[in-house]
């Protein structure tokens, strides 16, 4: 039995989402995952682009808007640095004047590390039965988990400082688009194997239903 499990865990080891499937006598399952240039990696990267564009809404509850402290102490710096008067929709966690553009701006780091399969900090690793997806950007975990603070002076004329907590804006939730993409690829693989007389076994209930309906149509 060749099988795979996609399991997303948080920092405490709690399972957030899981998709399981198995294919009997299907051979080497690693071919399904391929590498960072393969279909699953591309589906993942595209789902991250949609996540940034919708400010998290495509993968679950939308990210929180800028907090009052962010609006007071962080947004003026961001607007000044970008040379804009307002941050457009989709601009949270982006570093570009045009967040609706899927292409990364020259100085962006977090966005392309999740959305570009050629970025050096983009993570897509297949090792035996484990596939790791994510980013190597160190501060990504702070945004993902809502931890850490940004500290700056209260003003140019005062010597005091203020610390702005980092809101939790999840970066690695699967989201329906990614799971549907994986399921579609699985159905193609399963159909090809079934045509060769191999036995198919699917342990994810929703996937089993979708696959059954697809075969009836």
C-alpha positions as CSV (number, residue, x, y, z in Angstrom):
1,X,0.0,0.0,0.0
2,X,1.5,3.3,-1.1
3,X,0.0,6.1,1.0
4,X,0.4,9.7,1.9
5,X,-0.8,12.1,4.6
6,X,-0.9,15.8,4.4
7,X,-1.0,17.0,8.0
8,X,-0.7,20.6,9.2
9,X,0.4,21.0,12.8
10,X,0.8,24.1,14.9
11,X,3.8,24.9,17.1
12,X,2.3,22.7,19.9
13,X,2.0,19.7,17.7
14,X,-1.8,19.9,17.4
15,X,-3.3,18.7,14.1
16,X,-5.0,21.5,12.3
17,X,-6.0,19.9,9.0
18,X,-5.3,16.5,7.6
19,X,-5.9,14.8,4.2
20,X,-5.1,11.1,3.8
21,X,-5.2,8.8,0.8
22,X,-3.8,5.4,-0.2
23,X,-3.3,3.6,-3.4
24,X,-2.6,-0.1,-3.5
25,X,0.1,-1.3,-5.8
26,X,0.6,2.2,-7.2
27,X,4.4,2.1,-7.0
28,X,6.6,4.9,-5.9
29,X,4.3,7.6,-4.5
30,X,7.1,10.2,-4.4
31,X,6.4,10.8,-8.2
32,X,3.1,12.3,-7.2
33,X,4.8,15.0,-5.1
34,X,7.7,15.6,-7.5
35,X,9.9,18.5,-6.6
36,X,9.5,22.3,-6.3
37,X,9.0,22.5,-10.0
38,X,6.2,20.0,-10.0
39,X,2.4,20.4,-10.1
40,X,1.7,20.2,-6.3
41,X,4.4,22.8,-5.6
42,X,2.9,25.1,-8.2
43,X,-0.6,24.6,-6.7
44,X,0.8,25.5,-3.3
45,X,2.5,28.6,-4.5
46,X,-0.6,29.8,-6.3
47,X,-2.7,29.2,-3.2
48,X,-0.3,31.4,-1.3
49,X,-0.6,34.2,-3.9
50,X,-4.4,34.1,-3.4
51,X,-3.9,34.1,0.3
52,X,-1.9,37.4,0.2
53,X,-4.3,38.9,-2.3
54,X,-7.3,38.2,-0.1
55,X,-5.5,38.9,3.1
56,X,-6.0,35.4,4.4
57,X,-9.6,35.0,3.4
58,X,-8.9,32.3,0.8
59,X,-7.5,29.9,3.4
60,X,-9.9,30.7,6.3
61,X,-10.9,33.7,8.4
62,X,-9.4,36.9,7.0
63,X,-6.4,38.3,8.7
64,X,-7.0,41.1,11.1
65,X,-6.8,44.6,9.7
66,X,-4.1,46.9,10.9
67,X,-4.4,47.4,14.6
68,X,-4.6,50.9,16.1
69,X,-1.0,50.7,17.2
70,X,0.1,49.6,13.7
71,X,-1.9,52.4,12.2
72,X,-0.2,54.9,14.4
73,X,3.3,53.7,14.6
74,X,3.9,51.4,11.6
75,X,1.7,52.5,8.7
76,X,3.3,56.0,8.4
77,X,6.7,54.3,8.0
78,X,5.4,51.8,5.5
79,X,3.6,54.5,3.4
80,X,6.6,56.7,3.5
81,X,8.9,53.9,2.4
82,X,6.7,52.8,-0.4
83,X,5.9,56.4,-1.5
84,X,2.1,56.0,-1.3
85,X,-0.7,57.7,0.6
86,X,-2.7,54.6,1.3
87,X,-2.0,50.8,1.4
88,X,-4.2,49.1,-1.1
89,X,-6.3,46.0,-0.4
90,X,-4.0,43.0,-0.3
91,X,-1.1,45.1,1.0
92,X,-1.0,43.5,4.5
93,X,2.3,41.7,4.8
94,X,3.2,42.9,1.2
95,X,6.0,45.4,0.5
96,X,4.9,46.8,-2.8
97,X,2.9,49.8,-4.2
98,X,0.7,47.4,-6.2
99,X,-0.3,44.4,-4.0
100,X,-2.9,43.3,-6.7
101,X,0.1,42.4,-8.9
102,X,1.1,38.8,-8.3
103,X,4.7,39.6,-9.1
104,X,7.0,40.3,-6.2
105,X,8.5,43.8,-5.8
106,X,12.3,44.0,-5.8
107,X,12.7,44.3,-2.0
108,X,10.0,41.9,-0.9
109,X,11.1,38.8,1.0
110,X,8.2,37.1,2.9
111,X,5.8,37.2,-0.1
112,X,8.1,35.6,-2.7
113,X,9.4,33.1,-0.2
114,X,5.9,31.6,-0.1
115,X,4.7,32.4,-3.6
116,X,7.6,31.9,-5.9
117,X,9.0,28.4,-6.5
118,X,12.4,29.9,-7.6
119,X,12.9,32.0,-4.5
120,X,15.8,30.8,-2.4
121,X,13.8,30.8,0.8
122,X,10.8,28.9,-0.7
123,X,10.5,25.5,1.0
124,X,9.2,22.5,-0.8
125,X,11.0,19.3,0.2
126,X,10.1,15.7,-0.4
127,X,11.9,13.3,1.9
128,X,10.5,9.7,1.9
129,X,6.9,9.9,3.2
130,X,7.3,13.5,4.4
131,X,6.7,16.6,2.3
132,X,7.5,20.0,3.9
133,X,5.9,23.2,2.6
134,X,6.7,26.7,3.9
135,X,9.3,29.4,4.0
136,X,12.7,29.8,5.5
137,X,12.2,33.5,6.4
138,X,12.9,33.7,10.1
139,X,10.2,36.2,11.1
140,X,7.5,34.4,9.2
141,X,6.6,32.3,12.3
142,X,5.9,35.5,14.2
143,X,3.2,36.5,11.8
144,X,1.9,33.0,11.5
145,X,1.6,32.5,15.3
146,X,1.0,36.2,16.3
147,X,4.1,36.5,18.5
148,X,6.8,39.1,19.0
149,X,6.7,42.9,18.9
150,X,8.0,45.7,16.7
151,X,9.7,48.4,18.8
152,X,10.2,52.0,17.8
153,X,10.6,55.5,19.3
154,X,7.3,57.2,20.1
155,X,8.4,60.3,18.2
156,X,11.4,62.1,16.9
157,X,11.2,64.6,19.7
158,X,10.9,62.0,22.5
159,X,13.3,59.4,23.7
160,X,10.6,56.8,24.8
161,X,9.8,53.7,22.8
162,X,6.6,51.8,22.1
163,X,6.2,48.1,21.3
164,X,3.6,47.0,18.8
165,X,2.5,43.3,19.1
166,X,2.5,41.3,16.0
167,X,-1.1,40.2,15.1
168,X,-1.6,36.5,14.2
169,X,-2.0,36.3,10.4
170,X,-1.7,32.6,9.5
171,X,0.5,31.8,6.5
172,X,0.4,28.1,6.1
173,X,-3.3,27.1,6.4
174,X,-4.1,24.7,3.6
175,X,-7.2,26.4,2.3
176,X,-9.8,24.9,-0.1
177,X,-7.9,25.9,-3.3
178,X,-4.8,23.9,-2.3
179,X,-6.7,20.9,-1.1
180,X,-8.9,20.9,-4.2
181,X,-5.8,21.1,-6.3
182,X,-4.2,18.1,-4.6
183,X,-7.5,16.1,-4.9
184,X,-7.7,16.9,-8.6
185,X,-4.1,15.7,-9.1
186,X,-4.9,12.6,-7.0
187,X,-8.0,11.8,-9.1
188,X,-5.9,12.0,-12.2
189,X,-3.3,9.7,-10.7
190,X,-5.9,7.3,-9.4
191,X,-7.8,7.2,-12.7
192,X,-4.6,6.4,-14.6
193,X,-3.7,3.6,-12.1
194,X,-7.3,2.2,-12.2
195,X,-7.1,2.0,-15.9
196,X,-4.1,-0.3,-15.5
197,X,-6.1,-2.6,-13.3
198,X,-4.6,-1.5,-10.0
199,X,-6.7,-1.3,-6.8
200,X,-7.6,2.1,-5.4
201,X,-8.1,2.9,-1.8
202,X,-8.9,6.3,-0.5
203,X,-9.2,7.0,3.2
204,X,-10.3,10.6,3.1
205,X,-14.1,10.5,3.2
206,X,-14.6,13.7,1.3
207,X,-12.1,12.7,-1.3
208,X,-13.7,9.3,-1.7
209,X,-17.1,10.9,-2.3
210,X,-15.7,13.3,-4.9
211,X,-13.8,10.5,-6.7
212,X,-16.9,8.3,-6.7
213,X,-18.9,11.1,-8.2
214,X,-16.2,11.9,-10.8
215,X,-16.2,8.2,-11.9
216,X,-20.0,8.2,-12.3
217,X,-20.1,11.3,-14.5
